[in-house]
Amino acid sequence: MDRKEYNKSKTYDRQQYHRERYLRLNPNKTRFKIKSDEERKKNRSITEKKHDWKRRGVYDNFNDNYKTLIKIYFSTKYCDNCAIELNTNTKTRKCLDHCHKSGYFRNILCHSCNVKLK
């Protein structure tokens, strides 16, 4: 094993050691920053949705109150138009219906209902 391979294999161990040492020495500073994998996935999906909505112009209308839009989006289980259960399939996936000119949010629909409205 040459020196580069050895250093690469030990990098994680050093980082983990220093991270654990910092946690031991500063329990008050890092107590609230540690998150589980579920919290990270949830935050990542919220961030992705906000980025997608910003790109489409929907998020700009909800600058102050975007948390309500996110709660509405993630809590909706059925299409507002046809009342079918929303899944991750192509026809029944969740879509945010909005006005393309003004960017205002209208409903949360399944993909097939959203395509029919266009």
SULCOR-V987988 format. One record per run of one state. SS is the DSSP state (@ for helix, = for strand, . for the rest). FROM is the first residue (numbers start at 1). LEN is the number of residues. If there is no record, write none. Layout:
BEGIN
((SS/FROM/LEN) (SS/FROM/LEN))
END
This chain:
BEGIN
((./1/2) (@/3/23) (./26/1) (@/27/4) (./31/6) (@/37/20) (./57/2) (@/59/4) (./63/3) (@/66/10) (./76/2) (=/78/1) (./79/6) (=/85/1) (./86/8) (=/94/5) (./99/6) (=/105/6) (@/111/7) (./118/1))
END
